[in-house]
Amino acid sequence: MTPFFVQIKCELGKAYQVANELAEAEIASEIYSTAGDYDLLVKFYVDDKIDIGHFVNEKVHCIPGIKDTYTIITFKAFTA
């Protein structure tokens, strides 16, 4: 499985609605509310054979209330 993160900028007043839609779709591993330029930080896992760009386009961008996204692809996890 490949992990990656998506920062989501929501339309004004829609952050909780978007977070609930993501949770109900059961496609996200973790959903966090954030301060700053983006409203949500969402962690996803996809099978190694799945194209991340297509996944975000087909599964995330279609959720009502999303204004913009910024995808962060990860390479290696470190343990303390």
C-alpha positions in Angstrom: 0.0 0.0 0.0 1.2 3.5 -0.8 0.4 6.3 1.7 -0.1 9.9 0.6 -1.6 13.0 2.0 -4.0 15.6 0.5 -4.5 19.1 1.9 -8.0 20.3 1.1 -9.2 23.9 0.9 -13.0 24.0 1.3 -15.6 26.5 0.4 -16.4 28.8 3.3 -18.4 27.0 5.9 -18.1 23.6 4.2 -15.1 22.0 6.1 -17.2 19.8 8.4 -19.4 18.7 5.5 -16.4 17.7 3.4 -14.8 15.9 6.3 -18.1 14.0 6.9 -18.3 13.1 3.2 -14.8 11.7 3.2 -15.5 9.7 6.4 -18.7 8.3 5.0 -17.0 7.3 1.7 -14.5 5.2 3.7 -11.6 6.2 1.5 -9.5 8.1 4.0 -7.3 6.6 6.7 -7.2 9.8 8.8 -8.8 13.2 8.6 -7.5 16.3 10.4 -8.8 19.8 10.6 -6.0 22.3 10.1 -5.3 26.0 10.4 -3.7 28.0 7.6 -4.1 27.9 3.8 -5.9 24.6 3.9 -8.8 23.4 6.0 -8.2 19.6 6.1 -5.3 17.2 6.0 -6.3 13.8 4.9 -4.2 10.6 4.8 -5.0 8.0 2.2 -3.6 4.5 1.3 -3.9 3.0 -2.1 -2.8 -0.2 -3.6 0.6 0.1 -5.3 -1.0 -0.5 -8.7 -3.4 2.4 -8.3 -2.5 5.8 -9.8 -2.7 8.5 -7.1 -3.6 11.2 -9.6 -6.6 9.2 -10.9 -7.6 8.3 -7.3 -7.6 11.9 -6.2 -9.4 13.1 -9.3 -12.1 10.4 -9.2 -12.6 9.9 -5.5 -11.7 13.2 -3.8 -12.4 16.0 -6.3 -16.0 14.9 -6.8 -16.9 15.7 -3.2 -19.1 18.8 -3.0 -17.5 21.8 -1.1 -13.9 21.2 -2.1 -12.3 24.3 -3.6 -8.7 23.2 -4.0 -6.3 20.4 -3.2 -2.6 19.9 -2.7 -1.4 16.3 -2.9 1.8 15.2 -1.0 3.3 12.0 -2.1 5.4 10.2 0.5 8.5 8.1 -0.1 9.7 6.5 3.1 8.5 6.3 6.7 10.9 6.7 9.6 10.5 5.4 13.1 11.8 6.9 16.3 
